[in-house]
Amino acid sequence: MIALSLAEIASAVGGQTYDIPDDSVRVTGPVVIDSRKVEAGSLFAAFAGERVDGHDYAHQVVDQGAAAVLASRPVGVPAIVVDDVQAALGALARHVVARLGATLVALTGSAGKTSTKDLIAQVLRRKAPTVFTPGSFNNEIGLPLTALSATDDTKFLVLEMGARGKGHIRYLTGLTPPRVGLVLNVGTAHIGEFGGREQIAEAKGELVEALPADGTAILNADDPLVRAMASRTRAKVLLFGEAADADVRAENVRLTENGQPAFSLHTPTGCSEVTLRLYGEHHVSNALAAAAVAHDLGMSVEEIALALSEAGTLSRWRMEVTERPDGVTIVNDAYNANPESMRAALRALTAMGQARRAAGGRTWAVLGQMAELGDESLAEHDAVGRLAVRLNVSKLVAVGGREASWLQLGAYNEGSWGEESVHVSDAQAAIDLLRSELRPGDVVLVKASRSVGLESVAQALLDSGIDAGADAR
């Protein structure tokens, strides 16, 4: 964080100082909510959770070098006491952002937010110092913490914004007002909470409504609900996509034999070729979104194309592709799942498996529940199972309870798969099955909502591959 005195922080958050002998002492380290991450000069924000109360760690963090604690009550060590720690954290972020002078880029969407955010960050940091949301730290606590990690030399602040209801994005944009706002898509993620895609669009569009007149709204030309948001903003509108009228568009889209997208990138200033290191055609839209942001911020098409072609995956468990020593490839996409991302991942799996089929390689889809789909859950799980059959995935392993049974049933009903689809009760059962049946050349996709925890399957299979490789040698 930029260095601030305790007096200035107290004023910014409307707090009272307690047990602070000198309020001119400055916070020079990061703002943290985890006592294990305290550094010299940190500000520790004490949240009272269901299991752990951060206030109980006040003495410990000061002993570790924290300058003070942001707390909801006096704690016997230097503290700034406020009524609501979360609100104070947001107020502090708003204060810091106002002082920074950096360009704020905010993005939202039903799918692909984190992958796109990572691409934007990797492109923009070639131009100037860039701070961006780590992982999916995109809520009322994570977003302020990201903003507070910016320093005096930060020129671009890239912020992912999530929403679970109307008003959430409006609140976040109030904390960190963006100049560039990007909306990727409107899908069915969290549809059980929102009630429908139109309600999701209403909530996501709060981002473009928050933009200033001299800002830029970057909208997906291929998604009618996103394109329609142009009427909800006073900012300039820049369209991206594969549509002929998109300002930033892709032409001649194809996949390499490894399933990596390649295309011709067209912007208002020219065109250049891109071959992504990421896997799956769905990343073309993400890359175009990142290219549109970079174009708006002054980068040339050649610079953008080079940066995109060299960009990798920064966040864990999102299409992480690892080939084991024994020739089995594991695709760990277990961080989260919704119907759109499931379909994209299955298509990517199919593309990756095509080159291996001639040598006897098979494709395995190890899938679990997609959460928060409400009344659409049965139909959506059934549809994903059916798609696995239509894409000719070799083996479907549905992991978990009721929703997993719907996945398997959809596959069975689509193609009478029999032995080609199986329903197992939990992650360990999936691990045991795969360990006994995988062979060199196979490609395994692991994907489910975060709450299912299928990353344990991917990790166990990777560990098995290390053992197998050692045995083979």
KOLLUMMI-5558 format. One record per residue (C-alpha): x, y, z. Coordinates in steps of 0.2 Angstrom, whole numbers, always signed. Layout:
<recs>
REC | X | Y | Z
...
</recs>
This chain:
<recs>
REC | +0 | +0 | +0
REC | +5 | +18 | -2
REC | +12 | +24 | +14
REC | -1 | +32 | +25
REC | +0 | +38 | +43
REC | -12 | +31 | +56
REC | -20 | +48 | +58
REC | -24 | +49 | +40
REC | -31 | +31 | +40
REC | -42 | +35 | +55
REC | -49 | +50 | +46
REC | -52 | +41 | +30
REC | -62 | +27 | +38
REC | -70 | +37 | +52
REC | -62 | +28 | +66
REC | -55 | +32 | +83
REC | -37 | +28 | +88
REC | -34 | +18 | +104
REC | -17 | +14 | +112
REC | -7 | +23 | +99
REC | +6 | +34 | +106
REC | +11 | +42 | +90
REC | -2 | +43 | +76
REC | +10 | +50 | +64
REC | +17 | +32 | +63
REC | +15 | +26 | +45
REC | +8 | +10 | +38
REC | +21 | +5 | +25
REC | +17 | -14 | +23
REC | +2 | -23 | +16
REC | -16 | -22 | +23
REC | -20 | -40 | +28
REC | -34 | -51 | +35
REC | -23 | -66 | +39
REC | -12 | -65 | +54
REC | +1 | -77 | +45
REC | +4 | -64 | +32
REC | +8 | -49 | +43
REC | +24 | -40 | +38
REC | +33 | -25 | +46
REC | +23 | -10 | +45
REC | +7 | -19 | +40
REC | -11 | -15 | +45
REC | -21 | -30 | +51
REC | -40 | -29 | +48
REC | -48 | -40 | +62
REC | -63 | -49 | +56
REC | -74 | -59 | +67
REC | -79 | -75 | +58
REC | -89 | -90 | +62
REC | -74 | -100 | +69
REC | -60 | -87 | +71
REC | -60 | -69 | +78
REC | -46 | -59 | +71
REC | -47 | -48 | +87
REC | -39 | -63 | +96
REC | -23 | -61 | +86
REC | -21 | -42 | +89
REC | -6 | -44 | +101
REC | +2 | -57 | +90
REC | +2 | -47 | +74
REC | +9 | -31 | +83
REC | +23 | -42 | +90
REC | +26 | -48 | +72
REC | +28 | -30 | +67
REC | +11 | -24 | +62
REC | +9 | -5 | +64
REC | -9 | -6 | +70
REC | -25 | -16 | +70
REC | -41 | -11 | +61
REC | -54 | -17 | +73
REC | -72 | -16 | +79
REC | -67 | -14 | +98
REC | -51 | -9 | +108
REC | -39 | -23 | +108
REC | -25 | -17 | +120
REC | -13 | -13 | +106
REC | -12 | +1 | +93
REC | -29 | +1 | +85
REC | -41 | +11 | +74
REC | -58 | +6 | +80
REC | -73 | +7 | +68
REC | -91 | +1 | +69
REC | -89 | -10 | +54
REC | -72 | -17 | +48
REC | -78 | -22 | +31
REC | -85 | -5 | +27
REC | -69 | +3 | +34
REC | -59 | -7 | +23
REC | -69 | -1 | +8
REC | -68 | +17 | +13
REC | -49 | +15 | +15
REC | -48 | +7 | -3
REC | -58 | +22 | -9
REC | -46 | +34 | -1
REC | -31 | +26 | -8
REC | -38 | +24 | -26
REC | -42 | +43 | -26
REC | -24 | +47 | -22
REC | -16 | +34 | -34
REC | -19 | +42 | -51
REC | -19 | +25 | -59
REC | -31 | +19 | -72
REC | -44 | +7 | -65
REC | -50 | -7 | -76
REC | -65 | -17 | -70
REC | -72 | -33 | -77
REC | -87 | -44 | -74
REC | -96 | -59 | -82
REC | -104 | -75 | -79
REC | -89 | -85 | -85
REC | -70 | -82 | -89
REC | -68 | -67 | -77
REC | -52 | -74 | -69
REC | -44 | -80 | -85
REC | -47 | -64 | -94
REC | -41 | -54 | -79
REC | -25 | -63 | -79
REC | -23 | -60 | -98
REC | -27 | -42 | -96
REC | -14 | -40 | -82
REC | +0 | -49 | -92
REC | -3 | -38 | -107
REC | -4 | -21 | -98
REC | +11 | -24 | -87
REC | +22 | -24 | -103
REC | +16 | -6 | -104
REC | +17 | +0 | -86
REC | +17 | -7 | -68
REC | +1 | -16 | -65
REC | -8 | -23 | -50
REC | -22 | -35 | -52
REC | -34 | -46 | -42
REC | -26 | -62 | -36
REC | -36 | -78 | -40
REC | -54 | -74 | -38
REC | -52 | -61 | -24
REC | -67 | -52 | -31
REC | -79 | -48 | -17
REC | -83 | -35 | -4
REC | -67 | -40 | +5
REC | -55 | -46 | -9
REC | -58 | -31 | -20
REC | -53 | -18 | -7
REC | -37 | -28 | -2
REC | -32 | -29 | -20
REC | -34 | -10 | -22
REC | -24 | -7 | -6
REC | -10 | -17 | -13
REC | -6 | -4 | -26
REC | +9 | +7 | -24
REC | +14 | +24 | -29
REC | +21 | +18 | -46
REC | +5 | +8 | -51
REC | -2 | +14 | -67
REC | -15 | +1 | -70
REC | -26 | -7 | -57
REC | -36 | -22 | -65
REC | -50 | -28 | -54
REC | -62 | -43 | -56
REC | -79 | -40 | -49
REC | -91 | -54 | -44
REC | -109 | -53 | -40
REC | -122 | -64 | -31
REC | -136 | -51 | -33
REC | -142 | -34 | -38
REC | -132 | -20 | -31
REC | -116 | -30 | -28
REC | -107 | -23 | -43
REC | -114 | -5 | -39
REC | -106 | -6 | -22
REC | -89 | -12 | -28
REC | -88 | +2 | -41
REC | -92 | +14 | -28
REC | -76 | +8 | -19
REC | -65 | +8 | -34
REC | -73 | +19 | -48
REC | -67 | +12 | -65
REC | -63 | +21 | -81
REC | -63 | +6 | -91
REC | -77 | -7 | -88
REC | -78 | -24 | -97
REC | -93 | -36 | -97
REC | -88 | -53 | -104
REC | -105 | -62 | -105
REC | -121 | -66 | -97
REC | -123 | -85 | -93
REC | -131 | -96 | -80
REC | -119 | -95 | -66
REC | -128 | -92 | -50
REC | -145 | -92 | -60
REC | -153 | -100 | -44
REC | -149 | -84 | -34
REC | -153 | -72 | -48
REC | -168 | -80 | -55
REC | -165 | -78 | -73
REC | -152 | -72 | -87
REC | -161 | -56 | -88
REC | -159 | -52 | -70
REC | -140 | -57 | -71
REC | -139 | -45 | -86
REC | -147 | -31 | -75
REC | -134 | -34 | -61
REC | -119 | -36 | -73
REC | -124 | -20 | -82
REC | -121 | -10 | -66
REC | -103 | -9 | -71
REC | -106 | +1 | -87
REC | -118 | +12 | -78
REC | -104 | +17 | -66
REC | -92 | +23 | -80
REC | -88 | +41 | -82
REC | -92 | +50 | -98
REC | -74 | +50 | -103
REC | -72 | +31 | -99
REC | -74 | +16 | -110
REC | -87 | +2 | -109
REC | -80 | -14 | -118
REC | -94 | -26 | -122
REC | -95 | -43 | -130
REC | -103 | -41 | -147
REC | -107 | -59 | -148
REC | -118 | -59 | -133
REC | -135 | -50 | -136
REC | -138 | -47 | -117
REC | -121 | -39 | -116
REC | -122 | -29 | -132
REC | -138 | -21 | -126
REC | -129 | -14 | -111
REC | -122 | +0 | -123
REC | -138 | +9 | -120
REC | -135 | +9 | -101
REC | -119 | +19 | -101
REC | -113 | +37 | -105
REC | -95 | +31 | -109
REC | -88 | +27 | -126
REC | -92 | +9 | -132
REC | -80 | -3 | -139
REC | -86 | -20 | -145
REC | -76 | -36 | -146
REC | -80 | -53 | -153
REC | -81 | -63 | -169
REC | -96 | -52 | -176
REC | -92 | -43 | -191
REC | -95 | -26 | -183
REC | -84 | -29 | -168
REC | -71 | -16 | -166
REC | -59 | -29 | -159
REC | -62 | -46 | -168
REC | -55 | -63 | -172
REC | -54 | -70 | -189
REC | -48 | -87 | -195
REC | -50 | -95 | -178
REC | -43 | -113 | -177
REC | -35 | -125 | -164
REC | -18 | -132 | -165
REC | -16 | -151 | -163
REC | -14 | -148 | -144
REC | -30 | -138 | -143
REC | -23 | -121 | -141
REC | -32 | -107 | -151
REC | -24 | -97 | -165
REC | -32 | -83 | -174
REC | -30 | -66 | -183
REC | -32 | -52 | -171
REC | -40 | -36 | -179
REC | -41 | -19 | -171
REC | -45 | -2 | -177
REC | -26 | +1 | -180
REC | -21 | -16 | -189
REC | -20 | -34 | -187
REC | -8 | -47 | -181
REC | -7 | -66 | -178
REC | -10 | -74 | -161
REC | -7 | -91 | -155
REC | -12 | -93 | -136
REC | -3 | -104 | -124
REC | -20 | -108 | -116
REC | -31 | -122 | -120
REC | -49 | -122 | -128
REC | -57 | -111 | -141
REC | -67 | -102 | -127
REC | -51 | -92 | -123
REC | -52 | -83 | -140
REC | -66 | -72 | -133
REC | -56 | -69 | -117
REC | -41 | -64 | -127
REC | -51 | -52 | -138
REC | -58 | -44 | -122
REC | -40 | -42 | -116
REC | -35 | -35 | -133
REC | -49 | -22 | -132
REC | -44 | -16 | -115
REC | -26 | -15 | -121
REC | -31 | -6 | -137
REC | -41 | +7 | -128
REC | -26 | +10 | -116
REC | -14 | +14 | -131
REC | -5 | -2 | -135
REC | -2 | -7 | -153
REC | -9 | -22 | -161
REC | +8 | -30 | -163
REC | +12 | -27 | -144
REC | -5 | -35 | -139
REC | -3 | -50 | -151
REC | +14 | -54 | -144
REC | +9 | -52 | -126
REC | -6 | -63 | -128
REC | +4 | -76 | -137
REC | +16 | -77 | -122
REC | +3 | -76 | -108
REC | +0 | -91 | -97
REC | -11 | -96 | -83
REC | -8 | -86 | -67
REC | -22 | -93 | -56
REC | -23 | -111 | -50
REC | -34 | -125 | -56
REC | -40 | -117 | -72
REC | -36 | -128 | -87
REC | -19 | -132 | -79
REC | -12 | -145 | -91
REC | +1 | -156 | -85
REC | +8 | -172 | -94
REC | +14 | -185 | -82
REC | +30 | -195 | -85
REC | +20 | -210 | -91
REC | +12 | -200 | -105
REC | -5 | -197 | -96
REC | -11 | -179 | -97
REC | -21 | -171 | -83
REC | -31 | -155 | -86
REC | -35 | -148 | -69
REC | -50 | -136 | -71
REC | -57 | -139 | -54
REC | -58 | -122 | -47
REC | -76 | -119 | -52
REC | -90 | -124 | -65
REC | -106 | -118 | -73
REC | -114 | -124 | -88
REC | -105 | -113 | -100
REC | -88 | -117 | -93
REC | -92 | -135 | -93
REC | -96 | -135 | -111
REC | -81 | -125 | -115
REC | -70 | -137 | -105
REC | -77 | -153 | -114
REC | -74 | -145 | -131
REC | -56 | -141 | -126
REC | -54 | -159 | -120
REC | -60 | -166 | -136
REC | -48 | -155 | -146
REC | -34 | -160 | -135
REC | -38 | -179 | -137
REC | -39 | -178 | -156
REC | -21 | -179 | -159
REC | -19 | -194 | -147
REC | -33 | -205 | -153
REC | -23 | -212 | -168
REC | -11 | -219 | -155
REC | -25 | -226 | -144
REC | -26 | -212 | -132
REC | -43 | -209 | -124
REC | -52 | -194 | -116
REC | -59 | -194 | -99
REC | -71 | -181 | -91
REC | -71 | -182 | -72
REC | -85 | -171 | -68
REC | -95 | -166 | -52
REC | -109 | -154 | -47
REC | -112 | -137 | -54
REC | -119 | -127 | -39
REC | -132 | -113 | -38
REC | -142 | -118 | -53
REC | -159 | -118 | -44
REC | -173 | -125 | -54
REC | -162 | -127 | -69
REC | -150 | -139 | -61
REC | -157 | -156 | -67
REC | -159 | -150 | -85
REC | -141 | -142 | -85
REC | -133 | -157 | -78
REC | -142 | -169 | -90
REC | -137 | -158 | -105
REC | -118 | -158 | -100
REC | -119 | -177 | -99
REC | -127 | -178 | -116
REC | -114 | -166 | -123
REC | -100 | -177 | -117
REC | -108 | -191 | -128
REC | -110 | -180 | -143
REC | -92 | -174 | -142
REC | -87 | -192 | -142
REC | -78 | -191 | -125
REC | -71 | -209 | -121
REC | -76 | -210 | -103
REC | -87 | -200 | -91
REC | -84 | -202 | -73
REC | -98 | -192 | -63
REC | -92 | -189 | -45
REC | -104 | -186 | -31
REC | -122 | -186 | -26
REC | -139 | -182 | -35
REC | -132 | -170 | -48
REC | -118 | -182 | -53
REC | -131 | -195 | -56
REC | -140 | -183 | -67
REC | -124 | -181 | -77
REC | -122 | -199 | -79
REC | -140 | -202 | -84
REC | -139 | -189 | -97
REC | -124 | -197 | -105
REC | -133 | -214 | -104
REC | -149 | -208 | -112
REC | -140 | -199 | -126
REC | -130 | -214 | -132
REC | -133 | -229 | -121
REC | -115 | -228 | -115
REC | -116 | -242 | -103
REC | -98 | -244 | -98
REC | -93 | -228 | -106
REC | -101 | -218 | -91
REC | -100 | -222 | -73
REC | -106 | -213 | -57
REC | -95 | -214 | -42
REC | -99 | -208 | -24
REC | -84 | -197 | -20
REC | -67 | -191 | -25
REC | -58 | -206 | -18
REC | -68 | -218 | -28
REC | -64 | -208 | -44
REC | -46 | -209 | -39
REC | -46 | -228 | -37
REC | -55 | -230 | -53
REC | -43 | -219 | -63
REC | -27 | -226 | -56
REC | -32 | -243 | -62
REC | -38 | -239 | -79
REC | -27 | -224 | -86
REC | -14 | -228 | -99
REC | -1 | -218 | -109
REC | -9 | -206 | -121
REC | -25 | -203 | -111
REC | -31 | -185 | -107
REC | -41 | -182 | -91
REC | -52 | -167 | -88
REC | -56 | -164 | -69
REC | -70 | -151 | -67
REC | -84 | -146 | -54
REC | -89 | -132 | -43
REC | -77 | -126 | -30
REC | -87 | -134 | -16
REC | -85 | -151 | -23
REC | -66 | -151 | -21
REC | -61 | -161 | -36
REC | -44 | -153 | -37
REC | -39 | -168 | -25
REC | -43 | -180 | -39
REC | -31 | -170 | -51
REC | -17 | -169 | -38
REC | -19 | -188 | -34
REC | -17 | -192 | -52
REC | -2 | -181 | -54
REC | +6 | -189 | -39
REC | +2 | -206 | -46
REC | +10 | -201 | -62
REC | +26 | -196 | -53
REC | +27 | -214 | -45
REC | +23 | -222 | -62
REC | +37 | -213 | -70
REC | +49 | -217 | -57
REC | +44 | -236 | -58
REC | +46 | -235 | -77
REC | +63 | -229 | -76
</recs>
